[in-house]
Amino acid sequence: MKKLGLIIACLWCVAGQLMAQQSKFMKVKGRDIIGTDGKPFLIKGTNLGNWLVPEGYMFKFQNTNSPKMITKPLPN
C-alpha cells in the first residue's frame, strides 16, 4: 500500500511539472522576458510620472530649479 501511494505521489509530481512547463505563463531567461510563444517579449509603454511637476528649465528660470522653489513665492 505504501508503494502504491509513493508511485501515485511521484506521478502527481511529474504530471504537475509537465503541466507547469506547458502553461500559458511568461518566463524569465537571463535578462529576457519570454512570452507564451517562446519568443522574447518586448515591453512597450510610456511613462507619465511627474509630468505635472514644474521644473526650472520649463520656465527658463535662472536661479530656480526645484518645484519647491517655484511654488514658494506663490500665495496659499
Secondary structure, DSSP 8 states (H G I E B T S, - for coil): -HHHHHHHHHHHHHHHHHHHHTSS--EEETTEEE-TTSSB--------TTTTS--GGGTT-SS--SHHHHHTTS--
